Amino acid sequence: MAVKLEHANLVVKDVDGIVRFLQHAFPEFVVRHEGKNSQGQRWLHVGTSDTYLALQEATVEPREPWRPYSGLPGVNHLGYEVDDVAKLVERMTAGGYENSTVPNAHPHRKRAYFHDPDGNDWEFVQYLSDHEADRNDYKLGEIW
């Protein structure tokens, strides 16, 4: 059986802002469906016919804002493989999104990171090799 992530369900403060962010990153993403749950919270699915993100409107303000990489439990980032990181960076920069890319250099991949309107971090990686050993190498010149 092949394993793939079909969807992830995220609670967000700015549903429309996250949709715009995702459509800048992935122009092929469309809103597949939307509605309200039994508590009246807005939700929608945005993505392709194969994969999507379920976004649910937040109704409670957290005590503290989420800070990725702070050591607290939670998601530091979601990573997506893309065909062309340079073009993605152009689209995201033109859209006014904050580039949060950490220094990195690797002969077999390029990575870029951007914050969405809610402050979540997203990783975008372009692999430059089809060889599994190259793609999964963590020793060659990468700065973490």
Chimera marker file (.cmm) of the C-alpha trace (Angstrom):
<marker_set name="trace">
<marker id="1" x="0.000" y="0.000" z="0.000" r="1" g="1" b="0" radius="0.5"/>
<marker id="2" x="1.325" y="3.445" z="-0.892" r="1" g="1" b="0" radius="0.5"/>
<marker id="3" x="1.018" y="5.953" z="1.930" r="1" g="1" b="0" radius="0.5"/>
<marker id="4" x="0.207" y="9.598" z="1.269" r="1" g="1" b="0" radius="0.5"/>
<marker id="5" x="-1.189" y="12.398" z="3.361" r="1" g="1" b="0" radius="0.5"/>
<marker id="6" x="-4.667" y="13.015" z="2.001" r="1" g="1" b="0" radius="0.5"/>
<marker id="7" x="-5.407" y="16.051" z="4.165" r="1" g="1" b="0" radius="0.5"/>
<marker id="8" x="-4.566" y="17.899" z="7.339" r="1" g="1" b="0" radius="0.5"/>
<marker id="9" x="-7.114" y="19.771" z="9.467" r="1" g="1" b="0" radius="0.5"/>
<marker id="10" x="-5.969" y="23.144" z="10.785" r="1" g="1" b="0" radius="0.5"/>
<marker id="11" x="-7.753" y="25.597" z="13.076" r="1" g="1" b="0" radius="0.5"/>
<marker id="12" x="-6.875" y="29.112" z="11.897" r="1" g="1" b="0" radius="0.5"/>
<marker id="13" x="-7.763" y="32.684" z="12.823" r="1" g="1" b="0" radius="0.5"/>
<marker id="14" x="-7.905" y="34.006" z="9.245" r="1" g="1" b="0" radius="0.5"/>
<marker id="15" x="-9.483" y="31.416" z="6.933" r="1" g="1" b="0" radius="0.5"/>
<marker id="16" x="-9.510" y="33.716" z="3.885" r="1" g="1" b="0" radius="0.5"/>
<marker id="17" x="-5.947" y="34.868" z="4.544" r="1" g="1" b="0" radius="0.5"/>
<marker id="18" x="-4.703" y="31.276" z="4.746" r="1" g="1" b="0" radius="0.5"/>
<marker id="19" x="-6.527" y="30.425" z="1.495" r="1" g="1" b="0" radius="0.5"/>
<marker id="20" x="-4.802" y="33.374" z="-0.244" r="1" g="1" b="0" radius="0.5"/>
<marker id="21" x="-1.436" y="32.263" z="1.184" r="1" g="1" b="0" radius="0.5"/>
<marker id="22" x="-1.937" y="28.703" z="-0.048" r="1" g="1" b="0" radius="0.5"/>
<marker id="23" x="-3.088" y="29.834" z="-3.489" r="1" g="1" b="0" radius="0.5"/>
<marker id="24" x="0.027" y="32.008" z="-3.818" r="1" g="1" b="0" radius="0.5"/>
<marker id="25" x="2.142" y="28.986" z="-2.956" r="1" g="1" b="0" radius="0.5"/>
<marker id="26" x="0.060" y="26.574" z="-5.045" r="1" g="1" b="0" radius="0.5"/>
<marker id="27" x="-1.866" y="28.328" z="-7.840" r="1" g="1" b="0" radius="0.5"/>
<marker id="28" x="-3.589" y="25.021" z="-8.641" r="1" g="1" b="0" radius="0.5"/>
<marker id="29" x="-5.312" y="24.954" z="-5.207" r="1" g="1" b="0" radius="0.5"/>
<marker id="30" x="-9.039" y="25.646" z="-5.288" r="1" g="1" b="0" radius="0.5"/>
<marker id="31" x="-11.691" y="25.793" z="-2.591" r="1" g="1" b="0" radius="0.5"/>
<marker id="32" x="-13.280" y="22.358" z="-2.936" r="1" g="1" b="0" radius="0.5"/>
<marker id="33" x="-16.137" y="22.922" z="-0.497" r="1" g="1" b="0" radius="0.5"/>
<marker id="34" x="-17.076" y="25.088" z="2.446" r="1" g="1" b="0" radius="0.5"/>
<marker id="35" x="-19.755" y="25.369" z="5.077" r="1" g="1" b="0" radius="0.5"/>
<marker id="36" x="-20.449" y="25.740" z="8.786" r="1" g="1" b="0" radius="0.5"/>
<marker id="37" x="-20.320" y="23.060" z="11.445" r="1" g="1" b="0" radius="0.5"/>
<marker id="38" x="-23.018" y="22.464" z="14.059" r="1" g="1" b="0" radius="0.5"/>
<marker id="39" x="-21.503" y="25.178" z="16.283" r="1" g="1" b="0" radius="0.5"/>
<marker id="40" x="-21.614" y="27.709" z="13.441" r="1" g="1" b="0" radius="0.5"/>
<marker id="41" x="-17.866" y="27.668" z="12.794" r="1" g="1" b="0" radius="0.5"/>
<marker id="42" x="-16.833" y="28.242" z="9.199" r="1" g="1" b="0" radius="0.5"/>
<marker id="43" x="-14.752" y="25.546" z="7.564" r="1" g="1" b="0" radius="0.5"/>
<marker id="44" x="-13.482" y="24.813" z="4.077" r="1" g="1" b="0" radius="0.5"/>
<marker id="45" x="-11.336" y="22.434" z="2.096" r="1" g="1" b="0" radius="0.5"/>
<marker id="46" x="-8.670" y="23.962" z="-0.166" r="1" g="1" b="0" radius="0.5"/>
<marker id="47" x="-6.392" y="21.929" z="-2.405" r="1" g="1" b="0" radius="0.5"/>
<marker id="48" x="-6.528" y="19.636" z="-5.408" r="1" g="1" b="0" radius="0.5"/>
<marker id="49" x="-8.549" y="16.525" z="-6.146" r="1" g="1" b="0" radius="0.5"/>
<marker id="50" x="-5.746" y="14.449" z="-4.533" r="1" g="1" b="0" radius="0.5"/>
<marker id="51" x="-4.775" y="16.433" z="-1.451" r="1" g="1" b="0" radius="0.5"/>
<marker id="52" x="-6.201" y="19.292" z="0.553" r="1" g="1" b="0" radius="0.5"/>
<marker id="53" x="-6.120" y="21.238" z="3.780" r="1" g="1" b="0" radius="0.5"/>
<marker id="54" x="-9.244" y="21.442" z="5.911" r="1" g="1" b="0" radius="0.5"/>
<marker id="55" x="-9.360" y="24.893" z="7.488" r="1" g="1" b="0" radius="0.5"/>
<marker id="56" x="-11.604" y="25.578" z="10.448" r="1" g="1" b="0" radius="0.5"/>
<marker id="57" x="-12.237" y="29.038" z="11.854" r="1" g="1" b="0" radius="0.5"/>
<marker id="58" x="-10.842" y="29.542" z="15.370" r="1" g="1" b="0" radius="0.5"/>
<marker id="59" x="-13.329" y="30.697" z="17.989" r="1" g="1" b="0" radius="0.5"/>
<marker id="60" x="-11.018" y="30.958" z="20.998" r="1" g="1" b="0" radius="0.5"/>
<marker id="61" x="-7.996" y="33.221" z="21.318" r="1" g="1" b="0" radius="0.5"/>
<marker id="62" x="-4.986" y="31.301" z="22.714" r="1" g="1" b="0" radius="0.5"/>
<marker id="63" x="-3.469" y="32.453" z="25.997" r="1" g="1" b="0" radius="0.5"/>
<marker id="64" x="-0.164" y="32.926" z="24.195" r="1" g="1" b="0" radius="0.5"/>
<marker id="65" x="0.479" y="33.182" z="20.463" r="1" g="1" b="0" radius="0.5"/>
<marker id="66" x="2.013" y="30.062" z="18.926" r="1" g="1" b="0" radius="0.5"/>
<marker id="67" x="5.742" y="30.329" z="18.352" r="1" g="1" b="0" radius="0.5"/>
<marker id="68" x="7.180" y="27.651" z="16.057" r="1" g="1" b="0" radius="0.5"/>
<marker id="69" x="10.450" y="26.098" z="17.230" r="1" g="1" b="0" radius="0.5"/>
<marker id="70" x="9.894" y="27.344" z="20.801" r="1" g="1" b="0" radius="0.5"/>
<marker id="71" x="9.981" y="23.884" z="22.345" r="1" g="1" b="0" radius="0.5"/>
<marker id="72" x="6.247" y="23.900" z="23.062" r="1" g="1" b="0" radius="0.5"/>
<marker id="73" x="4.178" y="20.996" z="21.730" r="1" g="1" b="0" radius="0.5"/>
<marker id="74" x="2.687" y="21.752" z="18.326" r="1" g="1" b="0" radius="0.5"/>
<marker id="75" x="3.517" y="21.836" z="14.646" r="1" g="1" b="0" radius="0.5"/>
<marker id="76" x="6.706" y="23.718" z="13.742" r="1" g="1" b="0" radius="0.5"/>
<marker id="77" x="5.954" y="23.647" z="10.020" r="1" g="1" b="0" radius="0.5"/>
<marker id="78" x="4.330" y="21.693" z="7.225" r="1" g="1" b="0" radius="0.5"/>
<marker id="79" x="6.642" y="20.818" z="4.346" r="1" g="1" b="0" radius="0.5"/>
<marker id="80" x="5.588" y="20.608" z="0.713" r="1" g="1" b="0" radius="0.5"/>
<marker id="81" x="7.639" y="19.403" z="-2.220" r="1" g="1" b="0" radius="0.5"/>
<marker id="82" x="7.552" y="21.844" z="-5.149" r="1" g="1" b="0" radius="0.5"/>
<marker id="83" x="8.973" y="21.824" z="-8.684" r="1" g="1" b="0" radius="0.5"/>
<marker id="84" x="10.657" y="25.250" z="-8.541" r="1" g="1" b="0" radius="0.5"/>
<marker id="85" x="11.544" y="26.933" z="-5.238" r="1" g="1" b="0" radius="0.5"/>
<marker id="86" x="12.801" y="30.109" z="-6.968" r="1" g="1" b="0" radius="0.5"/>
<marker id="87" x="9.424" y="30.679" z="-8.670" r="1" g="1" b="0" radius="0.5"/>
<marker id="88" x="7.599" y="29.967" z="-5.422" r="1" g="1" b="0" radius="0.5"/>
<marker id="89" x="9.769" y="32.539" z="-3.615" r="1" g="1" b="0" radius="0.5"/>
<marker id="90" x="8.935" y="35.095" z="-6.345" r="1" g="1" b="0" radius="0.5"/>
<marker id="91" x="5.180" y="34.458" z="-5.973" r="1" g="1" b="0" radius="0.5"/>
<marker id="92" x="5.256" y="34.574" z="-2.176" r="1" g="1" b="0" radius="0.5"/>
<marker id="93" x="7.427" y="37.698" z="-2.060" r="1" g="1" b="0" radius="0.5"/>
<marker id="94" x="5.181" y="39.439" z="-4.613" r="1" g="1" b="0" radius="0.5"/>
<marker id="95" x="2.218" y="38.509" z="-2.393" r="1" g="1" b="0" radius="0.5"/>
<marker id="96" x="3.866" y="40.238" z="0.580" r="1" g="1" b="0" radius="0.5"/>
<marker id="97" x="4.456" y="37.102" z="2.659" r="1" g="1" b="0" radius="0.5"/>
<marker id="98" x="7.247" y="37.023" z="5.250" r="1" g="1" b="0" radius="0.5"/>
<marker id="99" x="10.223" y="34.965" z="4.146" r="1" g="1" b="0" radius="0.5"/>
<marker id="100" x="11.407" y="32.991" z="7.184" r="1" g="1" b="0" radius="0.5"/>
<marker id="101" x="14.012" y="30.888" z="5.383" r="1" g="1" b="0" radius="0.5"/>
<marker id="102" x="16.858" y="29.768" z="7.578" r="1" g="1" b="0" radius="0.5"/>
<marker id="103" x="20.339" y="29.623" z="6.017" r="1" g="1" b="0" radius="0.5"/>
<marker id="104" x="20.622" y="26.374" z="4.107" r="1" g="1" b="0" radius="0.5"/>
<marker id="105" x="22.767" y="25.012" z="1.324" r="1" g="1" b="0" radius="0.5"/>
<marker id="106" x="22.671" y="21.488" z="-0.029" r="1" g="1" b="0" radius="0.5"/>
<marker id="107" x="23.688" y="20.091" z="-3.419" r="1" g="1" b="0" radius="0.5"/>
<marker id="108" x="20.534" y="17.949" z="-3.713" r="1" g="1" b="0" radius="0.5"/>
<marker id="109" x="17.744" y="20.242" z="-2.499" r="1" g="1" b="0" radius="0.5"/>
<marker id="110" x="16.636" y="23.845" z="-2.178" r="1" g="1" b="0" radius="0.5"/>
<marker id="111" x="14.407" y="25.007" z="0.676" r="1" g="1" b="0" radius="0.5"/>
<marker id="112" x="12.403" y="28.119" z="1.408" r="1" g="1" b="0" radius="0.5"/>
<marker id="113" x="10.147" y="28.958" z="4.353" r="1" g="1" b="0" radius="0.5"/>
<marker id="114" x="7.323" y="31.497" z="4.652" r="1" g="1" b="0" radius="0.5"/>
<marker id="115" x="4.980" y="32.586" z="7.447" r="1" g="1" b="0" radius="0.5"/>
<marker id="116" x="1.255" y="32.612" z="6.749" r="1" g="1" b="0" radius="0.5"/>
<marker id="117" x="-1.062" y="35.366" z="8.102" r="1" g="1" b="0" radius="0.5"/>
<marker id="118" x="-1.581" y="33.416" z="11.350" r="1" g="1" b="0" radius="0.5"/>
<marker id="119" x="2.197" y="33.183" z="11.924" r="1" g="1" b="0" radius="0.5"/>
<marker id="120" x="2.525" y="29.502" z="10.990" r="1" g="1" b="0" radius="0.5"/>
<marker id="121" x="5.732" y="28.506" z="9.236" r="1" g="1" b="0" radius="0.5"/>
<marker id="122" x="5.626" y="26.537" z="5.953" r="1" g="1" b="0" radius="0.5"/>
<marker id="123" x="8.543" y="24.778" z="4.272" r="1" g="1" b="0" radius="0.5"/>
<marker id="124" x="8.843" y="24.350" z="0.517" r="1" g="1" b="0" radius="0.5"/>
<marker id="125" x="11.512" y="21.982" z="-0.796" r="1" g="1" b="0" radius="0.5"/>
<marker id="126" x="12.728" y="21.293" z="-4.323" r="1" g="1" b="0" radius="0.5"/>
<marker id="127" x="14.746" y="18.120" z="-4.762" r="1" g="1" b="0" radius="0.5"/>
<marker id="128" x="17.550" y="18.259" z="-7.308" r="1" g="1" b="0" radius="0.5"/>
<marker id="129" x="18.120" y="14.498" z="-7.438" r="1" g="1" b="0" radius="0.5"/>
<marker id="130" x="15.897" y="11.484" z="-7.948" r="1" g="1" b="0" radius="0.5"/>
<marker id="131" x="18.243" y="9.294" z="-5.886" r="1" g="1" b="0" radius="0.5"/>
<marker id="132" x="16.858" y="8.458" z="-2.460" r="1" g="1" b="0" radius="0.5"/>
<marker id="133" x="20.292" y="8.610" z="-0.803" r="1" g="1" b="0" radius="0.5"/>
<marker id="134" x="20.840" y="12.139" z="-2.151" r="1" g="1" b="0" radius="0.5"/>
<marker id="135" x="17.368" y="13.339" z="-1.179" r="1" g="1" b="0" radius="0.5"/>
<marker id="136" x="17.759" y="11.991" z="2.359" r="1" g="1" b="0" radius="0.5"/>
<marker id="137" x="21.340" y="13.120" z="2.932" r="1" g="1" b="0" radius="0.5"/>
<marker id="138" x="21.655" y="15.333" z="5.998" r="1" g="1" b="0" radius="0.5"/>
<marker id="139" x="25.431" y="15.681" z="6.135" r="1" g="1" b="0" radius="0.5"/>
<marker id="140" x="26.373" y="17.583" z="2.978" r="1" g="1" b="0" radius="0.5"/>
<marker id="141" x="26.761" y="21.288" z="3.593" r="1" g="1" b="0" radius="0.5"/>
<marker id="142" x="23.371" y="21.975" z="5.100" r="1" g="1" b="0" radius="0.5"/>
<marker id="143" x="23.216" y="24.564" z="7.853" r="1" g="1" b="0" radius="0.5"/>
<marker id="144" x="20.455" y="24.012" z="10.374" r="1" g="1" b="0" radius="0.5"/>
<link id1="1" id2="2" r="1" g="1" b="0" radius="0.2"/>
<link id1="2" id2="3" r="1" g="1" b="0" radius="0.2"/>
<link id1="3" id2="4" r="1" g="1" b="0" radius="0.2"/>
<link id1="4" id2="5" r="1" g="1" b="0" radius="0.2"/>
<link id1="5" id2="6" r="1" g="1" b="0" radius="0.2"/>
<link id1="6" id2="7" r="1" g="1" b="0" radius="0.2"/>
<link id1="7" id2="8" r="1" g="1" b="0" radius="0.2"/>
<link id1="8" id2="9" r="1" g="1" b="0" radius="0.2"/>
<link id1="9" id2="10" r="1" g="1" b="0" radius="0.2"/>
<link id1="10" id2="11" r="1" g="1" b="0" radius="0.2"/>
<link id1="11" id2="12" r="1" g="1" b="0" radius="0.2"/>
<link id1="12" id2="13" r="1" g="1" b="0" radius="0.2"/>
<link id1="13" id2="14" r="1" g="1" b="0" radius="0.2"/>
<link id1="14" id2="15" r="1" g="1" b="0" radius="0.2"/>
<link id1="15" id2="16" r="1" g="1" b="0" radius="0.2"/>
<link id1="16" id2="17" r="1" g="1" b="0" radius="0.2"/>
<link id1="17" id2="18" r="1" g="1" b="0" radius="0.2"/>
<link id1="18" id2="19" r="1" g="1" b="0" radius="0.2"/>
<link id1="19" id2="20" r="1" g="1" b="0" radius="0.2"/>
<link id1="20" id2="21" r="1" g="1" b="0" radius="0.2"/>
<link id1="21" id2="22" r="1" g="1" b="0" radius="0.2"/>
<link id1="22" id2="23" r="1" g="1" b="0" radius="0.2"/>
<link id1="23" id2="24" r="1" g="1" b="0" radius="0.2"/>
<link id1="24" id2="25" r="1" g="1" b="0" radius="0.2"/>
<link id1="25" id2="26" r="1" g="1" b="0" radius="0.2"/>
<link id1="26" id2="27" r="1" g="1" b="0" radius="0.2"/>
<link id1="27" id2="28" r="1" g="1" b="0" radius="0.2"/>
<link id1="28" id2="29" r="1" g="1" b="0" radius="0.2"/>
<link id1="29" id2="30" r="1" g="1" b="0" radius="0.2"/>
<link id1="30" id2="31" r="1" g="1" b="0" radius="0.2"/>
<link id1="31" id2="32" r="1" g="1" b="0" radius="0.2"/>
<link id1="32" id2="33" r="1" g="1" b="0" radius="0.2"/>
<link id1="33" id2="34" r="1" g="1" b="0" radius="0.2"/>
<link id1="34" id2="35" r="1" g="1" b="0" radius="0.2"/>
<link id1="35" id2="36" r="1" g="1" b="0" radius="0.2"/>
<link id1="36" id2="37" r="1" g="1" b="0" radius="0.2"/>
<link id1="37" id2="38" r="1" g="1" b="0" radius="0.2"/>
<link id1="38" id2="39" r="1" g="1" b="0" radius="0.2"/>
<link id1="39" id2="40" r="1" g="1" b="0" radius="0.2"/>
<link id1="40" id2="41" r="1" g="1" b="0" radius="0.2"/>
<link id1="41" id2="42" r="1" g="1" b="0" radius="0.2"/>
<link id1="42" id2="43" r="1" g="1" b="0" radius="0.2"/>
<link id1="43" id2="44" r="1" g="1" b="0" radius="0.2"/>
<link id1="44" id2="45" r="1" g="1" b="0" radius="0.2"/>
<link id1="45" id2="46" r="1" g="1" b="0" radius="0.2"/>
<link id1="46" id2="47" r="1" g="1" b="0" radius="0.2"/>
<link id1="47" id2="48" r="1" g="1" b="0" radius="0.2"/>
<link id1="48" id2="49" r="1" g="1" b="0" radius="0.2"/>
<link id1="49" id2="50" r="1" g="1" b="0" radius="0.2"/>
<link id1="50" id2="51" r="1" g="1" b="0" radius="0.2"/>
<link id1="51" id2="52" r="1" g="1" b="0" radius="0.2"/>
<link id1="52" id2="53" r="1" g="1" b="0" radius="0.2"/>
<link id1="53" id2="54" r="1" g="1" b="0" radius="0.2"/>
<link id1="54" id2="55" r="1" g="1" b="0" radius="0.2"/>
<link id1="55" id2="56" r="1" g="1" b="0" radius="0.2"/>
<link id1="56" id2="57" r="1" g="1" b="0" radius="0.2"/>
<link id1="57" id2="58" r="1" g="1" b="0" radius="0.2"/>
<link id1="58" id2="59" r="1" g="1" b="0" radius="0.2"/>
<link id1="59" id2="60" r="1" g="1" b="0" radius="0.2"/>
<link id1="60" id2="61" r="1" g="1" b="0" radius="0.2"/>
<link id1="61" id2="62" r="1" g="1" b="0" radius="0.2"/>
<link id1="62" id2="63" r="1" g="1" b="0" radius="0.2"/>
<link id1="63" id2="64" r="1" g="1" b="0" radius="0.2"/>
<link id1="64" id2="65" r="1" g="1" b="0" radius="0.2"/>
<link id1="65" id2="66" r="1" g="1" b="0" radius="0.2"/>
<link id1="66" id2="67" r="1" g="1" b="0" radius="0.2"/>
<link id1="67" id2="68" r="1" g="1" b="0" radius="0.2"/>
<link id1="68" id2="69" r="1" g="1" b="0" radius="0.2"/>
<link id1="69" id2="70" r="1" g="1" b="0" radius="0.2"/>
<link id1="70" id2="71" r="1" g="1" b="0" radius="0.2"/>
<link id1="71" id2="72" r="1" g="1" b="0" radius="0.2"/>
<link id1="72" id2="73" r="1" g="1" b="0" radius="0.2"/>
<link id1="73" id2="74" r="1" g="1" b="0" radius="0.2"/>
<link id1="74" id2="75" r="1" g="1" b="0" radius="0.2"/>
<link id1="75" id2="76" r="1" g="1" b="0" radius="0.2"/>
<link id1="76" id2="77" r="1" g="1" b="0" radius="0.2"/>
<link id1="77" id2="78" r="1" g="1" b="0" radius="0.2"/>
<link id1="78" id2="79" r="1" g="1" b="0" radius="0.2"/>
<link id1="79" id2="80" r="1" g="1" b="0" radius="0.2"/>
<link id1="80" id2="81" r="1" g="1" b="0" radius="0.2"/>
<link id1="81" id2="82" r="1" g="1" b="0" radius="0.2"/>
<link id1="82" id2="83" r="1" g="1" b="0" radius="0.2"/>
<link id1="83" id2="84" r="1" g="1" b="0" radius="0.2"/>
<link id1="84" id2="85" r="1" g="1" b="0" radius="0.2"/>
<link id1="85" id2="86" r="1" g="1" b="0" radius="0.2"/>
<link id1="86" id2="87" r="1" g="1" b="0" radius="0.2"/>
<link id1="87" id2="88" r="1" g="1" b="0" radius="0.2"/>
<link id1="88" id2="89" r="1" g="1" b="0" radius="0.2"/>
<link id1="89" id2="90" r="1" g="1" b="0" radius="0.2"/>
<link id1="90" id2="91" r="1" g="1" b="0" radius="0.2"/>
<link id1="91" id2="92" r="1" g="1" b="0" radius="0.2"/>
<link id1="92" id2="93" r="1" g="1" b="0" radius="0.2"/>
<link id1="93" id2="94" r="1" g="1" b="0" radius="0.2"/>
<link id1="94" id2="95" r="1" g="1" b="0" radius="0.2"/>
<link id1="95" id2="96" r="1" g="1" b="0" radius="0.2"/>
<link id1="96" id2="97" r="1" g="1" b="0" radius="0.2"/>
<link id1="97" id2="98" r="1" g="1" b="0" radius="0.2"/>
<link id1="98" id2="99" r="1" g="1" b="0" radius="0.2"/>
<link id1="99" id2="100" r="1" g="1" b="0" radius="0.2"/>
<link id1="100" id2="101" r="1" g="1" b="0" radius="0.2"/>
<link id1="101" id2="102" r="1" g="1" b="0" radius="0.2"/>
<link id1="102" id2="103" r="1" g="1" b="0" radius="0.2"/>
<link id1="103" id2="104" r="1" g="1" b="0" radius="0.2"/>
<link id1="104" id2="105" r="1" g="1" b="0" radius="0.2"/>
<link id1="105" id2="106" r="1" g="1" b="0" radius="0.2"/>
<link id1="106" id2="107" r="1" g="1" b="0" radius="0.2"/>
<link id1="107" id2="108" r="1" g="1" b="0" radius="0.2"/>
<link id1="108" id2="109" r="1" g="1" b="0" radius="0.2"/>
<link id1="109" id2="110" r="1" g="1" b="0" radius="0.2"/>
<link id1="110" id2="111" r="1" g="1" b="0" radius="0.2"/>
<link id1="111" id2="112" r="1" g="1" b="0" radius="0.2"/>
<link id1="112" id2="113" r="1" g="1" b="0" radius="0.2"/>
<link id1="113" id2="114" r="1" g="1" b="0" radius="0.2"/>
<link id1="114" id2="115" r="1" g="1" b="0" radius="0.2"/>
<link id1="115" id2="116" r="1" g="1" b="0" radius="0.2"/>
<link id1="116" id2="117" r="1" g="1" b="0" radius="0.2"/>
<link id1="117" id2="118" r="1" g="1" b="0" radius="0.2"/>
<link id1="118" id2="119" r="1" g="1" b="0" radius="0.2"/>
<link id1="119" id2="120" r="1" g="1" b="0" radius="0.2"/>
<link id1="120" id2="121" r="1" g="1" b="0" radius="0.2"/>
<link id1="121" id2="122" r="1" g="1" b="0" radius="0.2"/>
<link id1="122" id2="123" r="1" g="1" b="0" radius="0.2"/>
<link id1="123" id2="124" r="1" g="1" b="0" radius="0.2"/>
<link id1="124" id2="125" r="1" g="1" b="0" radius="0.2"/>
<link id1="125" id2="126" r="1" g="1" b="0" radius="0.2"/>
<link id1="126" id2="127" r="1" g="1" b="0" radius="0.2"/>
<link id1="127" id2="128" r="1" g="1" b="0" radius="0.2"/>
<link id1="128" id2="129" r="1" g="1" b="0" radius="0.2"/>
<link id1="129" id2="130" r="1" g="1" b="0" radius="0.2"/>
<link id1="130" id2="131" r="1" g="1" b="0" radius="0.2"/>
<link id1="131" id2="132" r="1" g="1" b="0" radius="0.2"/>
<link id1="132" id2="133" r="1" g="1" b="0" radius="0.2"/>
<link id1="133" id2="134" r="1" g="1" b="0" radius="0.2"/>
<link id1="134" id2="135" r="1" g="1" b="0" radius="0.2"/>
<link id1="135" id2="136" r="1" g="1" b="0" radius="0.2"/>
<link id1="136" id2="137" r="1" g="1" b="0" radius="0.2"/>
<link id1="137" id2="138" r="1" g="1" b="0" radius="0.2"/>
<link id1="138" id2="139" r="1" g="1" b="0" radius="0.2"/>
<link id1="139" id2="140" r="1" g="1" b="0" radius="0.2"/>
<link id1="140" id2="141" r="1" g="1" b="0" radius="0.2"/>
<link id1="141" id2="142" r="1" g="1" b="0" radius="0.2"/>
<link id1="142" id2="143" r="1" g="1" b="0" radius="0.2"/>
<link id1="143" id2="144" r="1" g="1" b="0" radius="0.2"/>
</marker_set>
